[in-house]
Every structure is written in structure tokens, then in C-alpha cells.
Amino acid sequence: MADLWSIIRRPVISERTMDLMQQNKYTFEVDIKATKPQIREAVEQIFNVEVEKVNTMRVRGKRRRMGRTEGKRPDWKKAIVTVKEGQRIELFEGL
């Protein structure tokens, strides 16, 4: 995965992730095949911060119905990235 933005898909914004931001933890949706070292490198290069720790989890897609047809949303991977004390990711500021 050469492109850094193909690893980091988008930030995850929720009440829980906003509370985690107070502890210098930022949450991203990442590529399902991305490894922790790849996620660390991508966040450090894109946002110019030092990463202390990366926690990842696979999230199962929910089952959804559209009338009689039943479908499933795709599975995805979530990464909680802890940055060094005193550093911030500007993308999340002002939310």
C-alpha cells in the first residue's frame, strides 16, 4: 500500500470518539488489510505527529433490509491511534 490516503479512509466521529480525543486518542476507518505499522507510518506522515500506540479492531457489517431483500453492509476496520502528549491532529479540532 504505497498511497497513505488509501490506508487512512476517514475519521470516525461519534460521542465515544470525541471523549477519547481528550486522552489524545483519535479514531479512523482504515483499509481492512492495513497493519499496525502501516497505520502508524501513515498517521505520522499525513498529520506530522508522533504515534505512541495503535489499537485496531474489525467491525462486522450490519444486516439491513430493503423491503423483502436482505443485505449486509461491508465489514470494516477501525484504528484508535494514541499520539504523544501535547500533540494534536488538526483534522479533529473545532468539532
For each residue, the residues with C-beta under 8 A, 3 or more apart:
1: 6 7 31 33 34 38
2: 6
3: 6 7
4: 7 8 41 42 45 46
5: 8 46
6: 1 2 3 31
7: 1 3 4 30 31 34 38 39 42
8: 4 5 28 30 39 42 43 46
9: 28 29 30 31
10: 28 29
11: 17 26 27 28 29 91 92
12: 17 27 28 29 78
13: 17 18 95
14: 17 18 27
15: 18 19
16: 19 20
17: 11 12 13 14 20 21 26 27
18: 13 14 15 21 95
19: 15 16 22 23
20: 16 17 23 25 26 27 80
21: 17 18 24 25 26 92
22: 19
23: 19 20 82
24: 21 82 83 84 85 87 88
25: 20 21 80 81 82 83
26: 11 17 20 21 43 80 81 83 89 92
27: 11 12 14 17 20 78 79 80 81
28: 8 9 10 11 12 39 43 78 79 81
29: 9 10 11 12 76 77 78 79
30: 7 8 9 34 39 56 77 78 79
31: 1 6 7 9 34 77
32: 58 75 76 77
33: 1
34: 1 7 30 31 38 39 42 77 79
35: 38 39
36: 39 40 54 56 79
37: 40 41
38: 1 7 34 35 41 42
39: 7 8 28 30 34 35 36 42 43 54 56 79 81
40: 36 37 43 44 51 54 81
41: 4 37 38 44 45
42: 4 7 8 34 38 39 45 46
43: 8 26 28 39 40 46 47 49 51 54 81 83 89
44: 40 41 47 48 49 50 51
45: 4 41 42 48
46: 4 5 8 42 43
47: 43 44 89 90 91
48: 44 45
49: 43 44 83 84 87 88 89
50: 44 83 84 87
51: 40 43 44 54 81 82 83 84
52: 82 83 84
53: 81 82
54: 36 39 40 43 51 79 80 81 82
55: 79 80 82
56: 30 36 39 77 78 79 80
57: 77 78
58: 32 75 76 77 78
59: 75 76 77 78
60: 75
61: 72 73 74 75 76
62: 72 73
63: 70 71 72 73
64: 70 71 72 73
65: 68 69 70 71
66: 69 71
67:
68: 65
69: 65 66
70: 63 64 65
71: 63 64 65 66
72: 61 62 63 64
73: 61 62 63 64
74: 61
75: 32 58 59 60 61
76: 29 32 58 59 61
77: 29 30 31 32 34 56 57 58 59
78: 12 27 28 29 30 56 57 58 59
79: 27 28 29 30 34 36 39 54 55 56
80: 20 25 26 27 54 55 56
81: 25 26 27 28 39 40 43 51 53 54
82: 23 24 25 51 52 53 54 55
83: 24 25 26 43 49 50 51 52 87 88 89
84: 24 49 50 51 52 87
85: 24
86:
87: 24 49 50 83 84
88: 24 49 83 92 93
89: 26 43 47 49 83 92 93
90: 47 93
91: 11 47
92: 11 21 26 88 89 95
93: 88 89 90
94:
95: 13 18 92
